[in-house]
Amino acid sequence: MKFDKLLYSMVHIIMPFTLLIAFFLWGHFYLSKPVWENVTDNLSIVAIYYMLVSFFWLINIKNIRNVSQEIEKKNSII
């Protein structure tokens, strides 16, 4: 799998899902929040995460592609 696709899936799929689950469990078991309040709080956190990550992704897309190409070249040599 290409590095940029792996990084994209980690940043935009796996990490938000992990944050959502972790914060939901924290709010449910430790803070004893009601379920609906817990869900809305967690979705707002994930929304803020998506906005920030998307902004930084757009700024650094050229660098990400360059690093991905360098990694592919190194792997093809070996």
Summary of the structure (lengths in Angstrom):
residues: 78
radius of gyration: 17.1
end to end distance: 16.1
largest distance: 55.4
contacts: 188
relative contact order: 0.14
helix: 90%
strand: 0%
